[in-house]
Each structure stands twice: as structure tokens, then as C-alpha cells.
Amino acid sequence: MYKGRSQRDPLVVAVIGALGAGVATSFAVGQGQDPLVALGITVFAGLTVVLCDRFGLV
């Protein structure tokens, strides 16, 4: 059912996840969102992707 542990580097996975979230949050900052909130969303997305990758959910 699950693939198990990933062999990918966690840093690479985190950067890819943060870049994906960064695209959306940079647009939101351009529309007036607080940059610190956008940074928090980006960090949270990066950590979430790493956890999902480590547990084989992606």
C-alpha cells in the first residue's frame, strides 16, 4: 500500500516543496498579504513535503 522510505535527499525535497509554495505566496504578497505570513506558509509547506516524503505518502 505504501512505498516505504524514500531514497531522495530531504534537502532537495524541502527546496522543491518550498519553491512550489513560494510561487503562490509571492503572488499573495504582491496582492497585499503580510510577507511574514507568506514566509511561514512556505516553511510549513516545505516541512510538510519532507514529512510526507519520509513516510511514503507522496
C-alpha positions as CSV (number, residue, x, y, z in Angstrom):
1,M,0.0,0.0,0.0
2,Y,2.7,2.5,1.0
3,K,6.1,2.6,-0.8
4,G,8.1,3.0,2.4
5,R,11.0,5.3,3.0
6,S,12.1,7.5,0.1
7,Q,15.7,7.5,-1.1
8,R,15.6,11.2,-2.0
9,D,17.6,13.8,-0.2
10,P,15.4,15.6,2.3
11,L,17.0,19.0,1.5
12,V,16.1,18.6,-2.2
13,V,12.6,17.6,-1.3
14,A,12.2,20.6,1.1
15,V,13.5,23.0,-1.5
16,I,11.2,21.7,-4.2
17,G,8.2,22.0,-1.8
18,A,9.1,25.4,-0.7
19,L,9.6,26.6,-4.3
20,G,6.1,25.4,-5.1
21,A,4.6,27.2,-2.2
22,G,6.8,30.2,-2.8
23,V,5.2,30.8,-6.2
24,A,1.7,31.0,-4.7
25,T,2.8,33.1,-1.7
26,S,4.8,35.5,-3.8
27,F,1.6,36.2,-5.8
28,A,-0.3,36.7,-2.5
29,V,2.4,39.1,-1.2
30,G,2.0,41.1,-4.5
31,Q,-1.7,41.3,-3.7
32,G,-1.1,42.7,-0.2
33,Q,-0.5,39.7,2.2
34,D,2.0,40.1,5.0
35,P,5.4,38.8,3.9
36,L,6.0,37.1,7.3
37,V,2.7,35.1,6.9
38,A,3.9,34.1,3.4
39,L,7.2,33.0,4.7
40,G,5.5,30.9,7.4
41,I,3.3,29.3,4.8
42,T,6.4,28.5,2.6
43,V,8.3,27.0,5.6
44,F,5.3,24.9,6.7
45,A,4.8,23.6,3.1
46,G,8.5,22.6,2.9
47,L,8.3,20.7,6.2
48,T,5.1,19.0,5.3
49,V,6.5,17.8,2.0
50,V,9.6,16.4,3.8
51,L,7.3,14.5,6.3
52,C,5.1,13.2,3.6
53,D,8.2,12.0,1.6
54,R,9.7,10.3,4.6
55,F,6.5,8.4,5.4
56,G,6.0,7.4,1.8
57,L,2.8,9.4,1.3
58,V,3.9,11.1,-1.9
